Amino acid sequence: MRKITANVYMTLDGRGAFPEYPTSGPPSTEPNPLFRNMWYDRFDDVTTVVMGRRSFLGHQRTWSEQALEPGEAAWLLDYRRYLDRVDKVCLSHRLTSTDWQNSRILSGDLAEILAKLKREKGGNIILEGGPAVVRECLRRNLADDYWFFVMPVVYGKGPRYWGPMDGQTTLSLVETKPGKNKEILLHYEAVR
Ligand SMILES: NC(=O)c1ccc[n+]([C@@H]2O[C@H](COP(=O)([O-])OP(=O)(O)OC[C@H]3O[C@@H](n4cnc5c(N)ncnc54)[C@H](OP(=O)(O)O)[C@@H]3O)[C@@H](O)[C@H]2O)c1
């Protein structure tokens, strides 16, 4: 069965934002080891990436190969090429078409969409934000596992991951890893 991993990039106060903090940028010649865990080590096993409309359009604008920045580090090109070739699902009620290759648009109940994707042939699935979609996934415990990339900042602004819940969600800690810039990666599995 295909497994669904939710990628959650958050500040200490649970905001989906990318603030600056010491040594957080500009991108270096090597990927942050946590980014390697979340993406590079998964290029072979993850064959579908799901995003909400805003994140999908933001990723296309920023991370497709077409958006290549001259002179940037080679490892970023690998990430761009992966995102171009992987099967992408954009969740949207209002988009009817997209010109990003290997992409399709789905809409409806998130649990039903994820269940449908799981029944399809293919490798594993990453739910890559944005916060609105991840928040619903957390609220309804729809992913099989969660990677929380926690940045060392209390930010006080940006979209929230935590909100009202239907009930308690209990997760089981698999692994923690420190990042290059004082981030921490928390890997949890869903308890069902
Ligand atoms: N990984 C990331 O991308 C990431 C991480 C952290 C922070 N951020 C930041 O977060 C912001 C974007 O995130 P967001 O939370 O505002 O938006 P989002 O989750 O990317 O997109 C929300 C949109 O997805 C569509 N959608 C969600 N569930 C759906 C469903 N079941 N069926 C059909 N459509 C569905 C709706 O689009 P329609 O209105 O078209 O129906 C909804 O307005 C950006 O500022 C970004 O920088 C992004």
The ligand as a Gaussian input file, in Angstrom:
#p B3LYP/6-31G(d) Opt

LIG

0 1
 N        5.007000      23.452000       1.578000
 C        4.499000      24.629000       1.342000
 O        4.088000      24.863000       0.268000
 C        4.439000      25.670000       2.423000
 C        4.970000      25.406000       3.674000
 C        4.897000      26.400000       4.645000
 C        4.328000      27.614000       4.324000
 N        3.828000      27.832000       3.083000
 C        3.184000      29.142000       2.812000
 O        1.779000      28.947000       2.942000
 C        1.069000      29.695000       1.963000
 C        0.197000      28.768000       1.128000
 O       -0.480000      27.856000       1.945000
 P       -2.040000      27.959000       2.275000
 O       -2.276000      27.149000       3.490000
 O       -2.425000      29.389000       2.280000
 O       -2.700000      27.307000       0.992000
 P       -2.582000      25.850000       0.317000
 O       -2.840000      24.782000       1.341000
 O       -1.346000      25.740000      -0.484000
 O       -3.785000      25.941000      -0.692000
 C       -5.097000      26.074000      -0.208000
 C       -6.020000      25.877000      -1.384000
 O       -5.989000      24.508000      -1.802000
 C       -7.248000      24.173000      -2.331000
 N       -7.771000      23.006000      -1.603000
 C       -7.455000      22.587000      -0.358000
 N       -8.119000      21.452000      -0.061000
 C       -8.849000      21.152000      -1.145000
 C       -9.747000      20.097000      -1.471000
 N      -10.002000      19.097000      -0.612000
 N      -10.333000      20.108000      -2.690000
 C      -10.074000      21.107000      -3.565000
 N       -9.245000      22.129000      -3.313000
 C       -8.646000      22.138000      -2.128000
 C       -8.142000      25.373000      -2.220000
 O       -7.937000      26.065000      -3.446000
 P       -9.148000      26.710000      -4.329000
 O       -9.402000      28.034000      -3.687000
 O       -8.588000      26.779000      -5.709000
 O      -10.307000      25.767000      -4.208000
 C       -7.484000      26.164000      -1.098000
 O       -7.753000      27.546000      -1.172000
 C        2.119000      30.394000       1.132000
 O        2.247000      31.700000       1.673000
 C        3.395000      29.623000       1.396000
 O        4.555000      30.412000       1.332000
 C        3.849000      26.874000       2.150000

